[in-house]
Amino acid sequence: MLELFDGAVPVEKTLAKWYQEEAKSNYGAFIPFVGTIREEDGIDGLSFDIYEPILNSWYEAWTLKAKQSGAILKMAHSRGDVLLHESSYIAAVFSPKRRVALEMIDEFVEDFKASAPIWKYDLKDGKRIYAADRSTAINGSGLLKISK
Amino acid sequence: MVTIEFLGPIQKDKISLEAQTLNDVAQFLSDDAELKTWIDSCAVAVNDVMVMDLNTQLSSGDKVSLLPPVCGG
C-alpha cells in the first residue's frame, strides 16, 4: 500500500491504521521507519515533488519482492511542503519473523533514497531550493551525455 | 514526434521532436545550453519505464522523461 499526502504525513493515524489492518494477519514482526524534518541549516521545512507513474512501478516491484519473502510493505510520503518536526515519510514491513523485516526495512529505505522519483527542496527565507548536495543520481544516469 | 519532459527541479517546458532512437534525443539536447548542468546526472525513462540503452527505439507518441538526482524521505 502506497499512500501520498499533500503536506505532512499523519504519523499516529497512519501507523494505527496499518497496525489495525494487519492485527489479525499473523505477522510476528511490524517494523516502521518514520522520517521527521529536523531543524538544521536554518530551514523552515522541506518540500517534495513526486513523479507518480514511476514511483508506482518502483513500489510495485518492491511489493512483489516482499511477497516472495512472505512479507508485506506499506509506505506513505508527502507532496509539497512539510514543516519542521513534521514527518514526510513512513515505510513499514510486516513479516512472519523479525529477521526478514529487519533486513528488508534497511534495504527498502536505502533503495527508496537512491531510486524513488522524489525531489527534495529546502524551504528557507521564503524560497524553495533544490537539495542538490543531498540528492543521488539514479542508477543509469548520464545516458544522454554526449562527448563533443 | 516524441515528447521530452523534464521532471523535478529542471525548470524547462516539454519539447516535441522527431527522433528514431534515444541517441537522436541525446544529440538534440546536447545543443541545449540550459541542460548542460543536468544531462550528466539525469536518468531516462521512456513511457515511464527506466531505460539504460542509448539505442532504444522510439515511436511517434512516445514520452521521454529526464529524472535528475532524487532524495525522498
Backbone of each chain as ProteinMPNN parsed JSONL, in Angstrom:
{"seq_chain_A": "MLELFDGAVPVEKTLAKWYQEEAKSNYGAFIPFVGTIREEDGIDGLSFDIYEPILNSWYEAWTLKAKQSGAILKMAHSRGDVLLHESSYIAAVFSPKRRVALEMIDEFVEDFKASAPIWKYDLKDGKRIYAADRSTAINGSGLLKISK", "coords_chain_A": {"N_chain_A": [[0.838, -1.193, 0.0], [0.66, 2.099, -0.977], [0.675, 5.361, 0.017], [-0.002, 8.734, -0.589], [0.34, 12.034, 0.601], [-0.858, 15.382, 0.709], [1.19, 17.686, 2.008], [2.214, 17.219, 5.477], [2.717, 13.83, 6.622], [0.26, 12.106, 8.4], [1.269, 10.819, 11.201], [0.594, 9.285, 13.603], [-2.028, 8.463, 13.079], [-1.695, 7.062, 10.671], [0.127, 4.987, 11.33], [-1.41, 3.678, 13.255], [-3.569, 2.863, 11.717], [-2.34, 1.098, 9.869], [-1.396, -0.822, 11.646], [-3.796, -1.797, 12.677], [-4.9, -2.841, 10.327], [-3.371, -5.1, 9.871], [-3.518, -6.535, 12.159], [-4.641, -9.013, 12.671], [-3.365, -10.65, 10.916], [-1.449, -12.47, 11.335], [1.259, -11.801, 11.373], [4.431, -11.779, 12.819], [6.182, -9.73, 13.172], [6.403, -6.209, 13.018], [7.759, -3.535, 11.56], [8.266, -0.257, 11.565], [9.539, 2.668, 9.883], [10.026, 6.01, 10.496], [10.325, 9.122, 9.039], [11.387, 12.291, 9.992], [11.272, 15.855, 9.856], [14.112, 17.654, 10.565], [15.45, 20.393, 12.477], [17.797, 22.257, 10.955], [20.536, 24.038, 9.522], [19.096, 26.377, 9.281], [16.631, 25.985, 8.006], [13.094, 26.194, 7.195], [11.537, 24.125, 6.701], [10.834, 21.282, 4.568], [10.263, 20.495, 1.1], [8.5, 18.628, -1.4], [8.579, 17.13, -4.638], [6.898, 14.735, -6.601], [7.082, 12.084, -8.931], [4.615, 10.305, -9.969], [3.905, 8.04, -11.749], [6.299, 6.492, -12.152], [7.144, 6.145, -9.543], [5.084, 4.512, -8.628], [5.479, 2.145, -10.151], [8.025, 1.416, -9.306], [7.457, 0.919, -6.619], [5.637, -1.162, -6.858], [7.278, -3.214, -7.832], [8.832, -3.657, -5.558], [6.856, -4.541, -3.837], [6.277, -7.049, -4.891], [8.744, -8.285, -4.483], [8.837, -8.314, -1.692], [6.709, -9.982, -1.164], [7.672, -12.426, -2.02], [9.268, -13.073, 0.079], [7.495, -13.565, 2.003], [6.559, -11.316, 3.209], [4.982, -8.07, 3.745], [4.753, -4.705, 2.494], [4.33, -1.297, 3.487], [3.843, 2.117, 2.694], [4.115, 5.616, 3.126], [4.113, 8.961, 1.922], [4.945, 12.452, 1.652], [3.638, 15.115, -0.412], [4.563, 18.324, -1.639], [4.807, 20.957, 0.829], [6.42, 20.415, 3.995], [6.675, 20.998, 7.36], [9.066, 21.925, 9.982], [9.734, 19.36, 12.325], [7.552, 17.935, 11.602], [6.44, 14.979, 9.829], [7.542, 13.363, 6.842], [7.653, 10.933, 5.711], [6.889, 7.523, 5.902], [7.808, 4.194, 6.179], [7.103, 0.73, 6.235], [7.479, -2.668, 7.253], [5.886, -5.75, 7.388], [6.255, -8.985, 8.646], [6.427, -12.596, 8.95], [8.504, -13.414, 10.729], [11.076, -11.722, 12.665], [13.638, -11.292, 11.442], [13.509, -11.148, 8.608], [11.975, -8.823, 8.291], [13.566, -6.863, 9.553], [15.861, -6.835, 7.941], [14.732, -6.223, 5.479], [13.555, -3.682, 5.796], [15.739, -2.037, 5.966], [17.015, -2.421, 3.467], [14.963, -1.667, 1.76], [14.453, 1.066, 2.429], [16.928, 2.194, 1.829], [17.075, 1.728, -0.944], [14.879, 3.169, -1.713], [15.792, 5.785, -1.145], [17.738, 5.996, -3.094], [16.507, 5.546, -5.537], [13.72, 6.149, -5.811], [11.481, 8.277, -7.528], [11.515, 11.113, -6.365], [11.798, 14.464, -5.426], [13.615, 16.678, -3.428], [13.364, 19.741, -1.64], [14.747, 22.517, 0.101], [13.068, 24.647, 2.357], [13.54, 27.901, 2.765], [14.036, 31.121, 3.938], [11.752, 31.998, 2.568], [12.102, 30.845, 0.121], [12.24, 28.084, -2.263], [14.447, 25.649, -2.432], [16.29, 23.482, -4.386], [17.575, 20.448, -3.127], [20.316, 19.747, -3.975], [22.871, 18.843, -3.143], [22.315, 16.775, -1.4], [21.14, 14.887, -2.894], [20.754, 11.926, -4.942], [22.062, 10.527, -7.869], [20.123, 8.609, -10.041], [20.499, 5.111, -10.733], [22.135, 4.468, -13.759], [22.163, 7.001, -14.709], [23.147, 9.795, -16.79], [22.994, 8.778, -19.268], [22.291, 10.177, -21.577], [24.419, 11.738, -22.081], [26.723, 13.245, -24.218], [29.835, 13.253, -25.753], [31.498, 15.935, -27.161]], "CA_chain_A": [[0.0, 0.0, 0.0], [1.407, 3.351, -1.103], [-0.231, 6.481, 0.273], [0.624, 10.054, -0.726], [-0.411, 13.088, 1.296], [-0.481, 16.777, 0.478], [1.675, 18.143, 3.311], [2.792, 16.223, 6.387], [2.077, 12.523, 6.8], [-0.304, 11.972, 9.754], [2.011, 9.64, 11.662], [-0.122, 8.426, 14.556], [-3.197, 7.888, 12.399], [-1.24, 6.105, 9.653], [0.67, 3.795, 11.998], [-2.521, 2.971, 13.906], [-4.349, 2.216, 10.656], [-1.577, -0.047, 9.356], [-1.389, -1.834, 12.713], [-5.129, -2.418, 12.707], [-5.117, -3.609, 9.089], [-2.645, -6.375, 9.894], [-3.516, -7.046, 13.535], [-5.029, -10.436, 12.693], [-2.79, -11.285, 9.722], [-0.465, -13.468, 11.8], [2.653, -11.381, 11.235], [5.075, -11.677, 14.122], [7.02, -8.521, 13.248], [5.946, -4.974, 12.339], [8.875, -2.607, 11.769], [8.108, 1.002, 10.839], [10.558, 3.723, 9.889], [9.375, 7.315, 10.342], [11.27, 10.208, 8.754], [10.881, 13.562, 10.53], [12.073, 17.006, 9.425], [14.913, 18.218, 11.66], [15.885, 21.787, 12.365], [19.237, 22.375, 10.666], [20.898, 24.978, 8.46], [18.147, 27.491, 9.183], [15.472, 25.725, 7.143], [11.764, 26.265, 7.802], [10.904, 22.847, 6.389], [11.224, 20.693, 3.286], [9.165, 20.382, 0.152], [8.747, 17.457, -2.248], [7.89, 16.815, -5.894], [6.86, 13.286, -6.83], [6.595, 11.631, -10.232], [3.874, 9.133, -9.505], [3.905, 6.802, -12.559], [7.49, 5.664, -11.915], [7.105, 5.751, -8.128], [4.159, 3.377, -8.503], [6.063, 0.908, -10.686], [9.113, 1.06, -8.377], [6.852, 0.352, -5.408], [5.033, -2.45, -7.235], [8.375, -4.195, -7.888], [9.191, -3.978, -4.175], [5.754, -5.328, -3.267], [6.478, -8.431, -5.347], [9.936, -8.797, -3.803], [8.456, -8.587, -0.299], [5.809, -11.147, -1.163], [8.497, -13.641, -2.163], [9.829, -13.368, 1.402], [6.386, -13.722, 2.939], [6.372, -10.04, 3.91], [4.286, -7.006, 3.025], [5.265, -3.348, 2.71], [3.429, -0.149, 3.433], [4.642, 3.336, 2.603], [3.406, 6.897, 2.997], [5.041, 10.061, 1.665], [4.348, 13.775, 1.451], [3.845, 16.007, -1.563], [4.503, 19.722, -1.215], [5.588, 21.448, 1.967], [6.356, 19.76, 5.304], [7.405, 21.919, 8.24], [9.95, 21.325, 10.996], [9.197, 18.431, 13.315], [6.511, 17.108, 10.997], [7.029, 13.825, 9.134], [7.286, 13.32, 5.405], [7.862, 9.581, 5.172], [6.839, 6.318, 6.745], [7.888, 2.9, 5.499], [6.948, -0.34, 7.221], [7.466, -4.054, 6.79], [5.293, -6.789, 8.233], [6.695, -10.314, 8.208], [6.169, -13.617, 9.982], [9.573, -13.39, 11.731], [11.71, -10.405, 12.702], [14.848, -11.115, 10.648], [13.133, -10.689, 7.263], [11.517, -7.426, 8.366], [14.703, -6.001, 9.895], [16.731, -6.691, 6.773], [14.005, -5.602, 4.359], [13.321, -2.248, 6.013], [17.008, -1.386, 5.65], [17.228, -2.474, 2.022], [13.888, -0.906, 1.122], [14.644, 2.507, 2.637], [18.116, 2.609, 1.077], [16.74, 1.774, -2.37], [13.98, 4.318, -1.83], [16.593, 7.011, -1.205], [18.563, 6.009, -4.305], [15.786, 5.272, -6.783], [12.329, 6.63, -5.925], [11.481, 9.585, -8.212], [11.032, 12.165, -5.468], [12.802, 15.529, -5.354], [13.523, 17.402, -2.154], [13.748, 21.162, -1.65], [14.751, 23.209, 1.39], [12.274, 25.875, 2.463], [14.434, 28.791, 3.508], [13.872, 32.548, 3.597], [10.672, 32.147, 1.594], [12.453, 30.235, -1.166], [12.199, 26.622, -2.37], [15.778, 25.43, -3.02], [16.568, 22.057, -4.657], [18.617, 19.912, -2.252], [21.204, 19.058, -4.921], [24.009, 18.181, -2.486], [21.861, 15.566, -0.683], [20.413, 14.037, -3.836], [21.513, 10.819, -5.533], [21.743, 10.232, -9.264], [19.534, 7.272, -10.204], [21.327, 4.167, -11.488], [21.988, 4.638, -15.212], [22.161, 8.426, -15.065], [24.189, 10.206, -17.722], [22.805, 8.052, -20.53], [22.182, 11.087, -22.725], [25.622, 12.563, -22.195], [27.452, 13.037, -25.471], [31.088, 14.0, -25.802], [31.632, 16.632, -28.452]], "C_chain_A": [[0.88, 1.253, 0.0], [0.421, 4.502, -0.948], [0.539, 7.79, 0.164], [-0.283, 11.103, -0.1], [0.069, 14.46, 0.83], [-0.095, 17.361, 1.827], [2.126, 16.977, 4.165], [2.008, 14.907, 6.395], [1.523, 12.464, 8.236], [0.216, 10.689, 10.411], [1.17, 8.722, 12.555], [-1.288, 7.708, 13.882], [-2.773, 6.791, 11.415], [-0.711, 4.832, 10.31], [-0.444, 2.983, 12.655], [-3.346, 2.208, 12.875], [-3.635, 0.97, 10.147], [-1.575, -1.183, 10.387], [-2.719, -2.575, 12.741], [-5.358, -3.315, 11.493], [-4.492, -4.999, 9.17], [-2.68, -7.054, 11.261], [-3.826, -8.54, 13.601], [-4.425, -11.207, 11.516], [-1.696, -12.295, 10.054], [0.982, -13.109, 11.466], [3.248, -11.222, 12.636], [5.88, -10.396, 14.294], [6.393, -7.391, 12.437], [7.015, -3.932, 12.622], [8.677, -1.356, 10.925], [9.351, 1.875, 10.922], [9.823, 5.038, 9.631], [10.445, 8.383, 10.129], [10.665, 11.548, 9.141], [11.83, 14.705, 10.159], [12.787, 17.618, 10.634], [15.25, 19.677, 11.388], [17.391, 21.795, 12.119], [19.421, 23.351, 9.508], [19.848, 26.066, 8.238], [16.946, 27.243, 8.301], [14.171, 25.879, 7.932], [11.018, 24.951, 7.595], [11.467, 22.32, 5.09], [9.998, 20.656, 2.38], [9.514, 19.289, -0.854], [7.922, 17.51, -3.528], [7.955, 15.303, -6.07], [6.413, 13.027, -8.266], [5.919, 10.277, -10.019], [3.931, 7.9, -10.411], [5.112, 5.904, -12.261], [7.592, 5.274, -10.445], [6.22, 4.517, -7.955], [4.773, 2.081, -9.02], [7.245, 0.458, -9.827], [8.532, 0.359, -7.142], [6.242, -1.027, -5.693], [6.107, -3.544, -7.288], [8.792, -4.611, -6.475], [8.106, -4.812, -3.492], [5.914, -6.803, -3.631], [7.674, -9.068, -4.642], [9.607, -9.162, -2.351], [7.614, -9.848, -0.213], [6.593, -12.45, -1.239], [9.14, -14.04, -0.839], [8.744, -13.537, 2.458], [6.06, -12.457, 3.708], [5.455, -9.116, 3.109], [4.886, -5.655, 3.42], [4.111, -2.367, 2.773], [4.31, 1.097, 3.414], [3.736, 4.553, 2.465], [4.446, 7.989, 2.779], [4.268, 11.344, 1.402], [4.611, 14.317, 0.056], [3.796, 17.432, -1.031], [5.251, 19.958, 0.083], [5.33, 20.653, 3.259], [7.24, 20.572, 6.249], [8.236, 21.173, 9.284], [9.155, 20.481, 11.983], [7.936, 17.701, 12.85], [7.218, 15.96, 10.255], [6.6, 13.779, 7.682], [7.287, 11.892, 4.863], [7.649, 8.531, 6.252], [6.948, 5.11, 5.818], [7.725, 1.833, 6.581], [6.951, -1.694, 6.534], [6.765, -4.904, 7.849], [5.811, -8.127, 7.728], [6.446, -11.322, 9.32], [7.214, -13.569, 11.099], [10.398, -12.11, 11.59], [12.846, -10.222, 11.696], [14.537, -10.584, 9.248], [12.759, -9.211, 7.305], [12.672, -6.475, 8.654], [15.6, -5.763, 8.678], [16.024, -5.936, 5.648], [13.787, -4.111, 4.58], [14.589, -1.463, 5.659], [17.193, -1.294, 4.13], [16.202, -1.6, 1.288], [14.12, 0.602, 1.248], [15.866, 3.008, 1.862], [17.817, 2.697, -0.425], [15.779, 2.923, -2.658], [14.782, 5.613, -1.997], [17.34, 7.134, -2.534], [17.753, 5.998, -5.6], [14.404, 5.898, -6.907], [12.317, 8.047, -6.519], [10.788, 10.671, -7.385], [12.153, 13.19, -5.332], [12.532, 16.404, -4.137], [14.039, 18.835, -2.307], [13.779, 21.662, -0.207], [13.823, 24.408, 1.3], [13.062, 26.819, 3.356], [14.246, 30.22, 3.018], [12.827, 32.749, 2.498], [10.96, 31.546, 0.236], [12.363, 28.709, -1.084], [13.446, 26.221, -3.153], [16.05, 23.929, -3.155], [17.747, 21.58, -3.816], [19.614, 19.098, -3.074], [22.295, 18.26, -4.208], [23.605, 16.936, -1.699], [21.168, 14.581, -1.613], [21.346, 13.021, -4.491], [21.077, 10.606, -6.976], [21.242, 8.794, -9.363], [20.474, 6.406, -11.04], [21.078, 4.329, -12.996], [21.99, 6.098, -15.653], [23.339, 8.765, -15.977], [24.068, 9.536, -19.077], [22.836, 8.988, -21.736], [23.407, 11.978, -22.907], [26.376, 12.217, -23.486], [28.718, 13.884, -25.434], [31.216, 14.656, -27.168], [33.037, 17.159, -28.614]], "O_chain_A": [[1.731, 1.432, 0.871], [-0.552, 4.601, -1.696], [1.608, 7.938, 0.756], [-1.504, 11.065, -0.25], [1.259, 14.664, 0.589], [-0.948, 17.518, 2.7], [2.388, 15.885, 3.659], [0.793, 14.889, 6.198], [2.253, 12.746, 9.185], [-0.334, 9.608, 10.198], [1.052, 7.526, 12.29], [-1.506, 6.514, 14.085], [-3.402, 5.736, 11.334], [-1.06, 3.726, 9.897], [-0.428, 1.753, 12.617], [-3.767, 1.074, 13.107], [-4.248, -0.088, 10.007], [-1.732, -2.352, 10.038], [-2.768, -3.803, 12.816], [-5.93, -4.399, 11.604], [-5.019, -5.958, 8.606], [-1.962, -8.026, 11.497], [-3.333, -9.245, 14.481], [-4.907, -12.282, 11.159], [-1.095, -12.894, 9.162], [1.826, -13.989, 11.296], [2.644, -10.611, 13.517], [6.223, -10.014, 15.413], [5.919, -7.594, 11.319], [7.177, -3.489, 13.759], [8.892, -1.381, 9.713], [10.106, 1.828, 11.893], [9.083, 5.158, 8.654], [11.358, 8.528, 10.942], [9.578, 11.906, 8.688], [13.049, 14.53, 10.153], [12.15, 18.043, 11.598], [15.323, 20.125, 10.244], [18.167, 21.384, 12.981], [18.564, 23.468, 8.632], [19.729, 26.609, 7.14], [16.293, 28.197, 7.879], [14.139, 25.72, 9.152], [9.996, 24.697, 8.233], [12.454, 22.84, 4.57], [8.859, 20.771, 2.834], [10.689, 19.05, -1.13], [6.747, 17.876, -3.52], [8.954, 14.671, -5.726], [5.484, 13.665, -8.76], [6.58, 9.245, -9.907], [4.001, 6.787, -9.889], [4.961, 4.689, -12.134], [8.075, 4.187, -10.128], [6.57, 3.591, -7.223], [4.61, 1.03, -8.401], [7.451, -0.741, -9.636], [9.053, -0.66, -6.688], [6.325, -1.937, -4.868], [5.874, -4.667, -6.84], [9.072, -5.784, -6.229], [8.403, -5.681, -2.672], [5.716, -7.687, -2.798], [7.629, -10.235, -4.253], [10.049, -10.195, -1.849], [7.783, -10.67, 0.688], [6.233, -13.446, -0.611], [9.515, -15.197, -0.649], [9.031, -13.639, 3.651], [5.374, -12.5, 4.729], [5.189, -9.362, 1.933], [5.439, -5.485, 4.506], [3.053, -2.587, 2.184], [5.376, 1.132, 4.03], [2.72, 4.513, 1.771], [5.525, 7.956, 3.37], [3.107, 11.327, 0.991], [5.634, 14.036, -0.568], [3.069, 17.717, -0.079], [6.207, 19.25, 0.401], [4.199, 20.278, 3.568], [8.415, 20.802, 5.965], [8.121, 19.957, 9.444], [8.059, 20.846, 12.408], [7.33, 16.945, 13.61], [8.437, 15.977, 10.082], [5.465, 14.105, 7.334], [6.963, 11.666, 3.697], [8.164, 8.643, 7.365], [6.258, 5.027, 4.801], [8.164, 2.023, 7.715], [6.494, -1.845, 5.401], [7.029, -4.781, 9.045], [5.811, -8.38, 6.523], [6.275, -10.954, 10.482], [6.868, -13.67, 12.276], [10.418, -11.49, 10.526], [13.015, -9.132, 11.149], [15.214, -9.681, 8.757], [13.182, -8.437, 6.446], [12.75, -5.397, 8.064], [16.038, -4.642, 8.42], [16.63, -5.118, 4.956], [13.834, -3.345, 3.618], [14.514, -0.359, 5.119], [17.486, -0.228, 3.589], [16.529, -0.895, 0.333], [13.991, 1.331, 0.264], [15.848, 4.107, 1.307], [18.257, 3.631, -1.095], [15.854, 3.565, -3.705], [14.491, 6.429, -2.872], [17.548, 8.238, -3.037], [18.259, 6.399, -6.648], [13.955, 6.155, -8.025], [13.059, 8.916, -6.062], [9.66, 11.08, -7.66], [13.315, 12.829, -5.146], [11.402, 16.808, -3.86], [15.017, 19.093, -3.008], [12.94, 21.279, 0.608], [13.795, 25.105, 0.286], [13.23, 26.57, 4.55], [14.293, 30.485, 1.817], [13.007, 33.579, 1.606], [10.174, 31.704, -0.699], [12.403, 28.122, -0.002], [13.517, 26.414, -4.367], [16.043, 23.198, -2.165], [18.796, 22.224, -3.79], [19.737, 17.888, -2.882], [22.612, 17.14, -4.608], [24.463, 16.121, -1.361], [20.664, 13.552, -1.164], [22.557, 13.227, -4.58], [19.886, 10.516, -7.272], [21.863, 7.874, -8.831], [21.157, 6.9, -11.937], [19.931, 4.324, -13.441], [21.835, 6.393, -16.838], [24.383, 8.113, -15.941], [24.932, 9.7, -19.938], [23.352, 8.627, -22.794], [23.431, 12.855, -23.771], [26.625, 11.05, -23.789], [28.677, 15.075, -25.125], [31.059, 14.005, -28.201], [33.352, 17.775, -29.632]]}, "seq_chain_B": "MVTIEFLGPIQKDKISLEAQTLNDVAQFLSDDAELKTWIDSCAVAVNDVMVMDLNTQLSSGDKVSLLPPVCGG", "coords_chain_B": {"N_chain_B": [[6.471, 12.226, -33.881], [8.146, 12.666, -30.776], [7.814, 13.251, -27.266], [9.582, 15.18, -24.924], [10.033, 15.317, -21.521], [10.777, 17.156, -18.549], [11.665, 16.461, -15.358], [10.97, 17.138, -11.818], [13.297, 19.332, -10.359], [14.181, 20.519, -12.729], [13.731, 23.27, -14.488], [12.011, 23.49, -17.043], [10.123, 23.62, -20.022], [8.108, 21.134, -21.743], [9.348, 19.418, -24.668], [8.851, 18.781, -28.116], [9.889, 16.568, -30.65], [11.238, 15.113, -33.714], [12.371, 11.859, -33.571], [14.219, 8.868, -33.824], [15.602, 7.173, -32.206], [16.902, 6.995, -28.813], [19.375, 8.067, -28.958], [19.15, 10.037, -30.901], [17.676, 11.866, -29.461], [19.533, 12.51, -27.497], [21.496, 13.758, -29.046], [20.094, 16.004, -29.923], [19.513, 17.312, -27.485], [22.023, 17.93, -26.62], [22.743, 20.306, -27.648], [21.521, 22.146, -26.146], [21.887, 24.735, -24.076], [20.761, 25.308, -21.596], [20.466, 22.849, -20.414], [22.902, 21.827, -19.817], [24.004, 21.502, -17.224], [22.469, 19.491, -16.246], [22.283, 17.15, -17.822], [24.357, 15.201, -17.441], [23.73, 14.06, -15.016], [21.221, 12.995, -15.128], [18.765, 10.406, -15.144], [16.916, 8.283, -17.427], [13.658, 7.757, -18.714], [11.43, 5.937, -20.793], [8.216, 6.248, -21.811], [7.501, 5.997, -19.125], [9.046, 3.888, -18.196], [12.13, 2.903, -16.932], [15.171, 3.287, -18.743], [18.261, 2.034, -20.169], [19.734, 2.075, -22.418], [21.16, 3.683, -25.089], [20.491, 3.17, -27.653], [17.841, 2.629, -27.689], [14.788, 2.214, -29.306], [12.472, 4.587, -30.595], [9.026, 5.538, -30.921], [6.445, 7.315, -32.705], [4.66, 9.469, -30.589], [5.725, 8.56, -28.252], [6.9, 9.086, -24.884], [9.579, 10.681, -23.453], [11.321, 10.864, -20.472], [13.26, 12.898, -18.336], [15.066, 12.337, -15.451], [16.282, 13.936, -12.776], [18.819, 13.848, -10.075], [17.67, 12.234, -7.083], [15.902, 12.521, -3.91], [14.146, 11.318, -1.732], [12.059, 11.129, 1.254]], "CA_chain_B": [[7.017, 13.143, -32.87], [8.215, 12.212, -29.382], [7.8, 14.374, -26.321], [10.583, 15.083, -23.853], [9.615, 16.091, -20.344], [11.863, 17.38, -17.59], [10.994, 16.274, -14.071], [11.528, 17.69, -10.594], [13.814, 20.702, -10.303], [14.588, 21.087, -14.03], [12.686, 24.24, -14.853], [12.007, 23.575, -18.5], [8.882, 23.111, -20.619], [8.218, 19.959, -22.618], [9.801, 19.638, -26.047], [8.481, 17.72, -29.064], [10.816, 16.497, -31.783], [11.312, 13.864, -34.471], [13.527, 11.069, -33.123], [14.055, 7.424, -34.042], [16.219, 6.485, -31.063], [17.308, 7.907, -27.736], [20.592, 8.75, -29.395], [18.7, 11.266, -31.575], [17.289, 12.801, -28.392], [20.785, 12.967, -26.878], [22.13, 14.719, -29.976], [19.292, 17.237, -29.9], [19.629, 18.002, -26.189], [23.413, 18.343, -26.386], [22.886, 21.692, -28.109], [20.703, 22.995, -25.283], [22.746, 25.275, -23.01], [20.028, 25.239, -20.319], [20.509, 21.483, -19.86], [24.296, 21.395, -19.637], [24.286, 21.073, -15.85], [21.581, 18.384, -15.848], [22.362, 15.94, -18.662], [25.271, 14.194, -16.874], [23.213, 13.44, -13.795], [19.823, 12.567, -15.296], [18.351, 9.099, -15.653], [15.962, 8.442, -18.525], [12.557, 6.794, -18.844], [10.596, 6.026, -21.997], [6.845, 5.848, -21.438], [7.517, 5.72, -17.676], [9.891, 2.728, -17.875], [13.528, 3.321, -16.942], [15.947, 2.666, -19.823], [19.713, 2.11, -19.967], [20.391, 1.878, -23.706], [21.021, 4.845, -25.964], [19.925, 2.711, -28.93], [16.411, 2.356, -27.516], [13.98, 2.728, -30.417], [11.327, 5.416, -30.205], [7.925, 5.613, -31.89], [5.664, 8.546, -32.582], [3.782, 9.47, -29.415], [6.462, 8.154, -27.044], [7.273, 10.136, -23.925], [10.903, 10.503, -22.86], [11.395, 11.69, -19.258], [14.584, 13.051, -17.712], [14.919, 12.334, -13.998], [17.504, 14.376, -12.092], [19.081, 13.145, -8.808], [16.488, 12.155, -6.213], [16.112, 12.49, -2.467], [12.883, 11.223, -0.998], [12.127, 10.855, 2.677]], "C_chain_B": [[7.065, 12.456, -31.506], [8.244, 13.457, -28.487], [8.858, 14.139, -25.26], [10.101, 15.935, -22.687], [10.721, 16.066, -19.29], [11.257, 17.404, -16.195], [11.708, 17.001, -12.931], [12.052, 19.102, -10.777], [14.235, 21.295, -11.651], [13.459, 22.001, -14.511], [12.666, 24.415, -16.366], [10.71, 22.957, -19.04], [9.157, 21.891, -21.487], [8.682, 20.373, -24.012], [9.256, 18.501, -26.896], [9.477, 17.736, -30.213], [10.687, 15.162, -32.505], [12.549, 13.11, -34.003], [13.215, 9.584, -33.328], [14.588, 6.62, -32.863], [16.533, 7.518, -29.973], [18.564, 8.675, -28.105], [20.242, 10.062, -30.124], [18.326, 12.325, -30.533], [18.545, 13.386, -27.743], [21.472, 14.013, -27.748], [21.404, 16.06, -29.923], [19.535, 18.026, -28.612], [21.052, 18.521, -25.934], [23.653, 19.789, -26.829], [22.172, 22.68, -27.19], [21.52, 23.473, -24.071], [22.089, 25.174, -21.635], [20.22, 23.896, -19.621], [21.914, 21.006, -19.522], [24.559, 20.848, -18.23], [23.468, 19.851, -15.45], [21.881, 17.068, -16.568], [23.215, 14.839, -18.013], [24.645, 13.421, -15.729], [21.775, 12.936, -13.928], [19.711, 11.123, -15.756], [17.216, 9.327, -16.651], [14.897, 7.356, -18.468], [11.867, 7.023, -20.183], [9.235, 5.447, -21.641], [6.804, 5.307, -20.01], [8.233, 4.421, -17.295], [11.347, 3.166, -17.986], [14.278, 2.574, -18.045], [17.435, 2.937, -19.61], [20.466, 2.117, -21.289], [20.094, 3.061, -24.633], [20.428, 4.465, -27.328], [18.444, 2.363, -28.826], [15.615, 3.024, -28.64], [12.801, 3.535, -29.884], [10.284, 5.407, -31.325], [7.17, 6.907, -31.664], [4.699, 8.436, -31.405], [4.487, 9.056, -28.131], [6.794, 9.373, -26.178], [8.63, 9.78, -23.316], [10.988, 11.437, -21.646], [12.819, 11.728, -18.74], [14.395, 13.213, -16.21], [16.234, 12.753, -13.343], [17.685, 13.646, -10.763], [17.939, 13.322, -7.799], [16.872, 12.177, -4.734], [14.769, 12.486, -1.751], [13.136, 11.075, 0.49], [12.258, 12.079, 3.537]], "O_chain_B": [[6.132, 11.747, -31.13], [8.643, 14.544, -28.903], [9.009, 13.026, -24.757], [9.801, 17.119, -22.845], [11.478, 15.104, -19.163], [10.433, 18.264, -15.885], [12.86, 17.417, -13.048], [11.345, 19.971, -11.287], [14.611, 22.466, -11.708], [12.381, 21.543, -14.888], [13.232, 25.369, -16.9], [10.264, 21.91, -18.571], [10.288, 21.649, -21.908], [8.451, 21.492, -24.47], [9.206, 17.361, -26.433], [9.862, 18.803, -30.692], [10.107, 14.209, -31.984], [13.654, 13.651, -34.031], [12.113, 9.113, -33.048], [14.097, 5.533, -32.56], [16.443, 8.728, -30.184], [18.792, 9.787, -27.629], [20.943, 11.064, -29.984], [18.616, 13.51, -30.696], [18.621, 14.585, -27.472], [21.967, 15.024, -27.249], [22.033, 17.117, -29.884], [19.735, 19.241, -28.64], [21.255, 19.435, -25.135], [24.638, 20.415, -26.437], [22.206, 23.889, -27.415], [21.803, 22.696, -23.159], [22.77, 24.978, -20.629], [20.146, 23.807, -18.395], [22.092, 19.906, -19.0], [25.258, 19.847, -18.07], [23.745, 19.236, -14.42], [21.745, 15.993, -15.983], [22.832, 13.67, -18.037], [24.986, 12.261, -15.495], [21.179, 12.497, -12.944], [20.45, 10.671, -16.631], [16.633, 10.41, -16.715], [15.192, 6.189, -18.208], [11.738, 8.157, -20.645], [9.127, 4.295, -21.22], [6.16, 4.297, -19.729], [8.045, 3.912, -16.19], [11.757, 3.729, -19.001], [14.055, 1.383, -18.261], [17.824, 3.916, -18.972], [21.696, 2.16, -21.3], [18.94, 3.386, -24.913], [19.93, 5.32, -28.06], [17.859, 1.856, -29.783], [15.746, 4.222, -28.892], [12.215, 3.202, -28.854], [10.612, 5.285, -32.505], [7.237, 7.515, -30.596], [4.009, 7.429, -31.248], [3.924, 9.182, -27.044], [6.942, 10.498, -26.656], [8.799, 8.707, -22.736], [10.759, 12.64, -21.764], [13.504, 10.706, -18.711], [13.672, 14.096, -15.75], [17.199, 11.989, -13.358], [16.798, 12.897, -10.355], [17.34, 14.391, -7.68], [18.011, 11.891, -4.364], [14.315, 13.508, -1.236], [14.274, 10.915, 0.932], [12.325, 11.969, 4.761]]}, "name": "protein", "num_of_chains": 2, "seq": "MLELFDGAVPVEKTLAKWYQEEAKSNYGAFIPFVGTIREEDGIDGLSFDIYEPILNSWYEAWTLKAKQSGAILKMAHSRGDVLLHESSYIAAVFSPKRRVALEMIDEFVEDFKASAPIWKYDLKDGKRIYAADRSTAINGSGLLKISKMVTIEFLGPIQKDKISLEAQTLNDVAQFLSDDAELKTWIDSCAVAVNDVMVMDLNTQLSSGDKVSLLPPVCGG"}
